[in-house]
Amino acid sequence: MSDLSAVMGASTTVKTMADGSLRLAIDIEPRHAQAAFALFGSPGTPVALARITNEAANAHDQREPEPDKPKGGALAKLAGMLGADPEFWKFLTHQFTLTAVCESDATAAEVIREVCEIESRSELDWHTDAADRFHVLIRGPWIKWRTARGLK
C-alpha cells in the first residue's frame, strides 16, 4: 500500500447532470490504481480537485520511481500458514513463555515478527538473518514439538 494521499489522473469526460451537478470521469494510470482505489474505493468518499499544469504533470512523470519493497515468498507463505494453525498457537505460547496465550493468527504473526526481528513476514524471504532466526528459533523447534506430540 502506498503512503500517497493524492494521486494524479486525467479527466476524460465532463457531463452536466439533470440537477445541475457536474459529473467528471478521471482515468488513473495503472501504477497509481491501487493507491487510488485505497483512497477513493468507497462511493461517497469526499474528494478535492485541483488542476495541475502540464509542466507539473511532466515533472511528476520524470521522477525516479520509488523502489518496490520485495514481496514475500515461500518463507512468508509458510509463516502465514503456520500462523493460522491453532496447534502452532499452542507451540508459540509454550516455546516463548508468552504472558498471554496465543489464540489468533494476528498474535502468531506478531510473535513471529518479534522473534525474527522484522516488521513484516515478507522480510523472511529477503533478510537472511531473519530467515535464520525463523529456522532456528521457530521452524526447527516447531517440527520437534509436533513430532514429540505425534502430530503430522
Secondary structure, DSSP 8 states (H G I E B T S, - for coil): ----S---EEEEEEEE-TTS-EEEEEEE-GGGHHHHHHHH-STT---------HHHHHHHHHS----------HHHHHHHHHHT-HHHHHHHHHHTT-SS---SHHHHHHHHHHHHT-SSGGGGGT-HHHHHHIIIIIIHHHHHHHHHTT--
